[in-house]
Amino acid sequence: MEFSAKQIAELLQGRVEGNENATVSTFAKIEEGKEGALSFLANPKYLHYIYETKSSIVLVDEAFEFDKPVETTLIRVKSAYESISKLLQIYESMTKVKTGIDSLAFVSPTAKVGENCYIGAFAYIGDNAVIGDGCQIYPHAFVGDNATVGNGCILYPNSTIYYNCKVGNRCILHAGSVVGSDGFGFAPTADGYSKIPQIGIVTLEDDVEIGANTCIDRSTMGSTYVRKGVKLDNLVQIAHNTDIGANTVMSAQVGIAGSTKVGEWCMFGGQVGIAGHINIGDHVNLGAQSGVPSSLESNQNLMGTPPVPLMKYFRNHAMVMRLPDMQKQLNALQKQVAELQAKLENN
């Protein structure tokens, strides 16, 4: 389907600069633009592409100013990033959704599957499991006994939901993700380590997205919680009995130790590590590779190990980079002091 700049602007409540009759039928990155494609510009680092892109229409932030003429048609919006996200969601919703249970899938006779679901070949739905309406369960996905999956969920190939665990509505589990693996609980004994049974579950609330090969451990007792709207990147580890607050996002290789409570609307960069049995407040942003050994209060932008405010971290880092020169200066001063001492002793 084709859409004109005028139609897109009306949908996004934006303003057209250029040919309002320009049409697009696909999407492209601004640096790979082509005729008939829609691109977007949100990051100033890509600003120079606006003068050479071949895309027919480009969404841009209202605040952007250009120092020379732009040939392509622009649609100015409050946030180009949010606007392209909205358009991509509409585009994705127009694609045909599969329905039906493949003859090679296994669905237990005691399981309940909602309407308009797709269950692919070699997927497994265990005893007394409940699958909501409109779910897409791809080949080799696994839903264990007594597990529940809400409406409109997507389980990609080889995603796993262990027994008794609960998944809310509109959740997405990417390939290789695991919900409900045993927590890392072992008691040291004279003969080695005795496994502590993990009899709890994992609860994912609505609109949670779990990245590929991310693992969320079941609790020792009770539940590990991932609250509404949480987004986890690939290769994230959430340990047993943790509680991840609503709308928190974590980049790849973040690790959260057991029994830790993370607040709402937090943002953790890649490879952040959080110690166990601590509390992280709301709206805490942690830069990549930060290590957190103790609790943190709300509304902070931090980085480092242990984390400190961003400006302090950068000042400290600048000082560390100067240490080799400072060592040379210190050695020179020590040499001068030693020479002065020798002269005084000779006098």
Residue pairs with C-beta under 8 A, 6 or more apart in sequence:
1 25
1 94
2 23
2 24
2 25
2 36
3 23
3 24
3 25
4 20
4 21
4 22
4 23
5 16
5 18
5 19
5 20
5 21
5 22
5 23
5 24
5 57
5 73
5 75
6 16
6 20
6 21
8 14
8 24
8 38
8 57
8 75
8 87
9 15
9 16
9 20
9 75
11 87
12 59
12 75
12 77
12 83
12 86
12 87
13 77
14 59
14 75
14 76
14 77
14 83
15 62
15 75
15 76
15 77
16 73
16 74
16 75
17 70
17 73
17 74
17 75
17 76
18 70
18 72
18 73
18 74
19 73
20 73
22 56
22 57
22 73
23 36
23 56
24 36
24 37
24 38
24 55
24 56
24 57
25 36
26 36
26 37
26 38
27 37
27 38
27 39
27 84
27 87
27 88
27 91
28 34
28 37
28 38
28 39
28 55
29 39
30 39
30 40
30 41
30 46
30 49
30 50
30 53
30 55
30 58
31 46
31 49
31 53
33 39
33 49
33 53
33 54
33 55
33 58
33 72
34 54
34 55
35 54
35 56
36 56
37 54
37 55
37 56
37 57
38 55
38 56
38 57
38 58
38 59
38 87
39 53
39 55
39 57
39 58
39 59
40 58
40 59
40 60
40 80
40 81
40 83
40 84
41 47
41 49
41 50
41 58
41 59
41 60
41 61
41 64
41 80
42 60
42 61
42 79
42 80
42 81
42 84
44 64
47 64
47 66
50 58
50 60
50 66
50 70
50 72
51 66
51 68
51 70
51 71
53 72
54 72
55 72
56 72
56 73
57 72
57 73
57 74
57 75
58 72
58 73
58 74
58 75
59 74
59 75
59 77
59 80
59 83
59 84
60 74
60 75
60 76
60 77
60 80
61 76
61 77
61 78
61 79
61 80
62 76
62 77
62 78
64 76
75 83
77 83
97 116
97 118
97 134
97 136
98 118
98 120
98 136
99 116
99 117
99 118
100 118
100 119
101 107
101 113
101 117
101 118
101 119
102 119
102 120
102 121
102 123
102 139
103 121
104 121
104 122
105 119
105 120
105 121
105 122
105 123
105 124
105 125
106 122
106 123
106 124
106 125
107 113
107 119
107 125
108 125
108 126
108 127
108 128
108 129
108 145
110 127
110 128
111 125
111 126
111 127
111 128
111 129
111 130
111 131
112 129
112 130
112 131
113 119
113 125
113 131
114 131
114 132
114 133
114 134
114 135
114 151
115 133
115 134
116 133
116 134
117 131
117 133
117 134
117 135
117 136
117 137
118 135
118 136
118 137
118 138
119 125
119 131
119 137
120 137
120 138
120 139
120 140
120 141
120 157
121 139
122 139
122 140
123 137
123 138
123 139
123 140
123 141
123 142
123 143
123 155
124 141
124 142
124 143
125 131
125 137
125 143
126 142
126 143
126 144
126 145
126 146
126 147
126 163
127 145
127 146
128 145
128 146
129 143
129 144
129 145
129 146
129 147
129 148
129 149
130 147
130 148
130 149
131 137
131 143
131 149
132 149
132 150
132 151
132 152
132 153
132 169
133 151
133 152
134 151
134 152
135 149
135 151
135 152
135 153
135 154
135 155
136 153
136 154
136 155
137 143
137 155
138 154
138 155
138 156
138 157
138 159
139 157
140 157
140 158
141 155
141 156
141 157
141 158
141 159
141 160
141 173
142 158
142 159
142 160
142 161
143 149
143 155
143 161
144 160
144 161
144 162
144 163
144 164
144 165
144 180
145 163
145 164
146 163
146 164
147 161
147 162
147 163
147 164
147 165
147 166
147 167
147 180
148 165
148 166
148 167
149 155
149 161
149 167
149 171
150 167
150 168
150 169
150 170
150 171
150 206
151 169
151 170
152 169
152 170
153 167
153 169
153 170
153 171
153 172
153 173
154 171
154 172
154 173
155 161
155 173
156 172
156 173
156 174
156 175
156 177
156 212
157 175
158 175
158 176
159 173
159 174
159 175
159 176
159 177
159 178
159 179
159 210
160 177
160 178
160 179
160 180
160 181
161 167
161 173
161 179
161 180
162 178
162 179
162 180
162 181
162 202
162 218
163 180
164 180
164 201
165 179
165 180
165 201
165 202
165 203
165 204
165 218
166 201
166 202
166 203
166 204
166 223
167 173
167 179
167 204
167 208
168 204
168 205
168 206
168 207
168 208
168 228
169 206
169 207
170 206
170 207
171 204
171 206
171 207
171 208
171 209
171 210
172 208
172 209
172 210
173 179
173 210
174 209
174 210
174 211
174 212
174 214
174 234
175 212
175 213
176 212
176 213
177 210
177 211
177 212
177 213
177 214
177 215
178 214
178 215
178 216
179 202
179 204
179 210
179 216
180 201
180 202
180 216
180 217
180 218
181 215
181 216
181 217
181 218
182 198
182 217
182 218
182 240
183 198
183 200
183 217
183 218
183 219
183 220
183 224
183 239
183 240
183 241
183 258
184 217
184 239
184 240
184 258
185 195
185 196
185 198
185 220
185 240
185 258
186 193
186 194
186 195
186 196
187 193
187 194
187 196
188 194
196 220
197 220
198 217
198 218
198 219
198 220
198 240
199 220
199 221
200 218
200 219
200 220
200 221
200 222
200 223
200 224
200 240
200 241
201 218
201 219
201 223
201 224
202 216
202 217
202 218
202 219
202 223
202 224
202 225
202 226
203 223
203 224
203 225
203 226
204 210
204 216
204 226
205 225
205 226
205 227
205 228
205 229
205 230
205 246
206 228
206 229
207 228
207 229
208 226
208 227
208 228
208 229
208 230
208 231
208 232
209 230
209 231
209 232
210 216
210 226
210 232
211 232
211 233
211 234
211 235
211 236
211 252
212 234
212 235
213 234
213 235
214 232
214 233
214 234
214 235
214 236
214 237
214 238
215 236
215 237
215 238
216 224
216 226
216 238
217 224
217 238
217 239
217 240
217 258
218 224
218 240
219 240
219 241
220 240
220 241
221 241
222 241
224 238
224 239
224 240
224 241
224 242
224 243
225 242
225 243
225 244
226 232
226 238
226 244
227 243
227 244
227 245
227 246
227 247
227 248
227 264
228 246
228 247
229 246
229 247
230 244
230 245
230 246
230 247
230 248
230 249
231 248
231 249
231 250
232 238
232 249
232 250
232 254
233 249
233 250
233 251
233 252
233 254
233 270
234 252
235 252
235 253
236 250
236 252
236 253
236 254
236 255
237 254
237 255
237 256
238 244
238 256
239 255
239 256
239 257
239 258
239 259
239 260
239 276
240 258
240 259
241 258
241 259
242 256
242 257
242 258
242 259
242 260
242 261
242 262
243 260
243 261
243 262
244 256
244 262
245 261
245 262
245 263
245 264
245 265
245 266
245 282
246 264
246 265
247 264
247 265
248 262
248 263
248 264
248 265
248 266
248 267
248 268
249 266
249 267
249 268
250 267
250 268
250 272
251 268
251 269
251 270
251 271
251 272
251 288
252 270
252 271
253 270
253 271
254 268
254 270
254 271
254 272
254 273
254 274
255 272
255 273
255 274
256 262
256 274
257 273
257 274
257 275
257 276
257 277
258 276
258 277
259 276
259 277
260 274
260 275
260 276
260 277
260 278
260 279
260 280
261 278
261 279
261 280
262 274
262 280
263 279
263 280
263 281
263 282
263 283
263 284
263 298
264 282
264 283
265 282
265 283
266 280
266 282
266 283
266 284
266 285
266 286
267 284
267 285
267 286
268 274
268 285
268 286
268 290
269 286
269 287
269 288
269 289
269 290
270 288
270 289
271 288
271 289
272 286
272 287
272 288
272 289
272 290
272 291
272 292
273 290
273 291
273 292
274 280
274 292
275 292
275 293
275 294
278 292
278 293
278 294
278 295
278 296
279 295
279 296
280 292
280 295
280 296
281 296
281 297
281 298
281 299
281 300
282 298
282 299
283 298
283 299
283 300
284 296
284 298
284 299
284 300
284 302
285 300
285 301
285 302
286 292
286 302
286 303
286 307
287 302
287 303
287 304
287 307
287 310
287 313
288 303
289 305
290 302
290 303
290 304
290 305
290 307
291 304
291 305
291 306
291 307
292 305
292 306
292 307
293 305
293 306
294 306
296 302
296 307
300 309
301 309
301 310
302 308
302 309
302 310
302 313
303 310
303 313
304 313
304 316
307 313
308 316
